[in-house]
Amino acid sequence: MVEDTSKAQINTSTKANDASTNDKVEQELYAKRKKIYPREVHGLFAALRTMGVATLLGLYYIVPWLQWDERQAVLFDLPERKFYILNMVFWPQDFFYLALLLIVAALGLFFVTALAGRVWCGYACPQTVWTEAFLWIERKVEGSRPQQMKLDKQPNSFRKIRIKATKHFIWLAFSIFTGLTFVGYFSPLRELTANFLTFDTGSWETFWIYFYAFATYGNAGWLREQVCLYMCPYARFQSAMFDHDTMIISFDESRGLPKGPRKKTVDKAEAGLGDCIDCTICVQVCPTGIDIRDGLQYQCIGCAACIDACDDVMDKMGYDHGLIRYTTENTLQGQQTHIFRPRMVVYALILIGITIGAFYSILTRSPIGMDVIRDRNSLYRETNEGLIENVYIIKLLNMDNQDHSYTLTAEGIPELILKKDASEIVVKSGEVVELPVRVQVDAYNLKKRSNEISFTLKAIGYDELNVVEEARFLGPKFK
């Protein structure tokens, strides 16, 4: 009877806990967003983050203005189907390299995440980079965290409206400049800027400038941490790449607890307290508004602002750094951390192999291409001279920056005859030419029904520009 009563109490308690958890989740999902005011922080990681933001934004805004051989150094010219990167020109037929680039980027993200957690999110993610820029503008216009909070609580006045309008005007101007730069990667930026200032841009250019500006203004100015918490899929599957040896930002509970406020002169050992003085500075500097002392959370973007803030407090209290730090779960549990573990080795080998292969393929790729398509309407036919004939469509692609004249030859069967309309084939830069050709062979030279032949395309005056393509010649079988 006692056991039944105990089980009933446990079941009731479990249901109550489940109900409480569900209510909490429901409240978080439907609760009105509370604006986060990240406190400005200084320190090693803040300096690294600032350096990363300045470098990435500098590259983004400067690269489209660079020139190379009287053209934009990096330009993805969609109407002309030419994609310029320094001295290289890529075509739609080079889509394979874009796929390789995406694979390398994904593997690189997996490798970095398994090694050091979400450092990508904290230092290089576009959402983080532009949000940091917008936060900097906000601090310059509205002041520090307490000043911003005080301003928002004040009733509307001329001063408040003036400050808010100034901030949003700068945000919008910066966003439009960002959108203009984005479109400048696809349309020559110098001409685009001149047309934009005279309201003479095309309809699609205008649309994408303002669309990208609106996305930047909305994501970095208004949504901010909401993008990281609810819109970014990476926050949801990152845990699949974590293990006990992954570097994460953690609060050292064995050293910090029990937490409690105290004066600097208080002996923490006598007071029975840990190093954490419960100042909540680590919460105030967090851009996503979490308390790192509650343990690892998917909302943490690994920006290390809490580390700099906590170290600053430790300096003031005369305690050692590292209460909040980059560490691993194994280290916190007193076990050895293994950096060179199987998954890291596999990620590294695959990443290095694909990267080297991609660069080698790009550096050695031929700027001419050829596809051989056999006429499928008939297997073969016999000419008036008694020769066996196959018909092919040769597609020639010139991916070089200049026009070329080519010669086309075929071989593989004795006394093979190649018939085409012209001895020289002219293909302009970026042009695809379809050339019908006929291959004739004496039936006596055919030893089987399907025979291997090859077509060779050579650029006249450029011996290094050549390509060979295999094909099949069909005919009757003679013994």
Protein Blocks (a to p, Z undefined) as FASTA:
>chain_A
ZZmmmmmmmmmmmmmmmmmmmmmmmmmmmpccddddddddedjklmmmmmmmmmmmmmmm
mmmmpceehiafbacdfknopacehjbccdfklmmmmmmmmmmmmmmmmmmmmmnojmlm
mmmgmklmmmmmmmmmmmmmnopfklmmmmmmpccdfklmmmmmmmmmmmmmmmmmmmmm
mmmmmgcfklmmmmmmnopacfklmmmmmmmmmmmmmmmmmnmmmmmmmmmmklmmmmmm
gcfkbccddddfklmpccddddfklcfklnopafbnolommmmmpmnlpafknopcfklg
olommmmmmmmmmmmnopaehkbccddfklmnopacdfbgfklmmmmmmmmmmmmmmmmm
mmmpcfbdcdddddfkbfbdcdfkopacdddddddddfbfbdcddddddehiehiacddf
bfbdcddehiacdddddddddfklpcbfbdcdddddddehiaklccdddddddddddZZ
